């Protein structure tokens, strides 16, 4: 079977392409030059849609300013609308990591849009004398303003997904906090017994810390609303007509539906990647804190007989090919690994941002890859953590209470009444003999039975009241 082909050329020469491809010669060269990750830009649909939105805004502005013919502007806009709606995403095969500061990605978009616009006008693919990838689709632009702007629009959308998923995870922990409000357990510091608390308080603290990270993500997300459309090559606006910057930014704001603003200094904005550094840092913060929670869940559910065993995680799959009946905490484990990836990506983004010399940062492709993958992994990971783990956690109430009753740490509650020295002596003896703190305190007649019951009551241990030692009677 013979596949129909067409010839296209750039200043390096002619190349033959299958005629069913909407991309052109420059995309073909990029496919040959950058077989790096095997991950195409089509794997980030938000970026493909954002590229089409940028090209539509440019076509509208150029059409209004009379820089390109009205019928060409309309055809470009129609092609862009189709891509935004999900069409032709398979025609964006360029690798996400590439040299050239994103030029290959930008030209991939220019070629696909030009060839689809040609079809809309009743022409054949490759008849660029009617709609040209550079002269028309890329008119009044450069890779250096179109690509970063699309990147920021896509990043804003991706961060919105992460914020929504993290908020749902926060709510799941808060629900468990309410469910476990009356479950008495032992708090721990340095993996040693500390003082009693409720399991609900522990889970409510997890919800609170995730809520703080939702706020930090929202703050960081706002940074990418500043774009540099109209900067063209280095921020001077060369080859862009008067009023274009203001007009294209306004049209883009209307198309995307977010409050995008033009940077005050387009030269600075063309090379500055500070927003990405801050976002990567916030993602690292989210990763560190969420991973800590997952490690806690693994500890709290350890056992089931020889560990802490205070909670049960939903059993999802057999945990061993050799040990029958073993079930592992696979959801916290997978989220731990996702978080480690995001922590490492922060360093990648940092180094790439630092290495953007002079008027352009050519490392934005790897910055984008690091941020997009981290966010995607987190969105997916946080969702399964919530659905397959947190929502199904149950408490081992008797186990939790048993550990409190047998703990040496409850002597801390008696410290204001019998003093530090006496409390330490009781703790030491309890540790050596294996007897309970309560038993020893009563035997030594350090407090009355009534006072001991009050101090060690569940109500007082969960919501400690100050008991003035001078008002108490010692037995």
GIZI-V120621 format. One record per helix or strand of 3 or more residues. SS is the DSSP state (H for helix, E for strand). FROM is the first residue (numbers start at 0). TO is the last residue. If there is no record, write none. Layout:
BEGIN
ss: <SS:SS>
from: <FROM:FROM>
to: <TO:TO>
END
This chain:
BEGIN
ss: <E:E:H:H:H:H:H:H:H:H:E:E:H:H:H:H:H:H:H:H:H:H:H:H:H:H>
from: <4:12:24:40:44:69:88:102:132:142:183:191:198:243:265:273:329:363:389:396:408:419:436:448:457:468>
to: <9:17:32:42:63:83:90:119:136:178:188:197:224:255:270:299:353:387:391:404:417:432:442:454:461:470>
END
